[in-house]
Amino acid sequence: MLNVSPRVREYETLPGLKPLGIPAVAPLPTGESADTNRLVERFGDAILAAGLHHGQQVVYVKPEQLVALAEFAKSDPALRYEALIDVSAVDRSELPISDSRFHTVYQLRSYARKQHLMVVCPLDDRGEPEAPSLASVYQGAIWPEREVWDLMGVHFAGHPDHRRILMPESWPNHPLQKQVPLGGEEVPFTLTWSDPEFESFGKQILAAESKPPVVPPGMNRENMIINMGPHHPSTHGVLRLVVELDGETVVNVDADLGYLHSGFEKTGENKRYKDFVYYTDRMDYLSAMSNNMGYCLAVEKLLGVEIPERAQVLRVIMAELQRLASHLFWLSTHVLDVSGTGMALLMYATRERERILDLFEMACGARLTVGYMRIGGVSRDIPPAFLGHLEDFLKVMAIRINEYEAMLTSGPLWEERLQGIGKLTRDEVINMGLT
């Protein structure tokens, strides 16, 4: 749901846009593609606009045909958009436009055809914004639609678990709506201590009603139900889990998120493009380079910027090193959590990860929150010694991976804890939108 666009006040009408019922106000798709043409042919007047935007296939659809379009895009042999990658929403209330205030946005992916489709659904402005849920088509829609409801206030009709996901249920507003102040709540400020506003000093201004703990829906009270977290060594972060156990087998889990929500989306809407790069480091400090790269690529795509080839190569090197470092951290902690006896592999994997962080430090002077990439390239070139150290590490890493595999696959405890546990089929993984 990241929206870091500045508040644009002037829009241009795009030439050549098919007049299908939505105002021709930028940014809307132009050009044609085989997939969008097929959807226009199938759904006719329900398609408000369709075509290519920044090289990406985009289709605007009326809310009453959204579910039907998703079902068709998923099942049609010529399209096969079997995965829903993300759901987000846009509050357009500060733009000088005449169409609806809220748009829901869906990112569909065809792995078989290596194609991407963005579906935009302008919502009716009468009353509270509401869109039909796609949970019946894509199981992966359940959590993103909860997030859109929580932060943007769009209700999803037919959703199987329609509740907040980050904010407390008693929170009085939806933070990403434009009228909600940047600070979240008004804070009294005065130079006079006797000011009546100071009666609430040190107290929560947005009163939240306390609610008694309840068993999440779908759990069997005859089994053991325990609370895990929000501070627990196995969660590796501030996360609360309500766990249903049948003996040692986990039957059901309800995740309670949002204990440490940094508000990156709201912050991003009030920062310049170039200034937000450093925030992407902190979205996931174990994948700072990857987040840098994804954000910079998105802005460069909007600006039509093509960066130098050397900068492209450096970005890929850093992102691949970051991927290795992140997987090493996962592997080391995973073995310890699963078996409780994986101290050796924990130390070995951490050793290799430290070598990658040494390379990051050589390139930019930082190890975790690197801030290395820039819109248009990277912050600096690598030092002369970098490539030699990189080659040495890659030679060692190839050997270490074989050692890790030998340590794990020959361990009976590790196999016993994993084989047949949490097994998902290929179709289940894709339908859930997992990566």
MOKAZI-V933558 format. One record per helix or strand of 3 or more residues. SS is the DSSP state (helix for helix, strand for strand). FROM is the first residue (numbers start at 1). TO is the last residue. If there is no record, write none. Layout:
# MOKAZI-V933558
ss:SS from:FROM to:TO
ss:SS from:FROM to:TO
This chain:
# MOKAZI-V933558
ss:helix from:34 to:46
ss:strand from:47 to:53
ss:strand from:56 to:61
ss:helix from:63 to:75
ss:strand from:83 to:91
ss:strand from:102 to:110
ss:strand from:115 to:122
ss:strand from:130 to:132
ss:helix from:141 to:152
ss:strand from:155 to:157
ss:helix from:196 to:200
ss:strand from:224 to:228
ss:strand from:240 to:246
ss:strand from:249 to:256
ss:helix from:264 to:268
ss:helix from:274 to:283
ss:helix from:288 to:303
ss:helix from:309 to:339
ss:helix from:343 to:364
ss:helix from:386 to:409
ss:helix from:412 to:418
ss:helix from:426 to:431
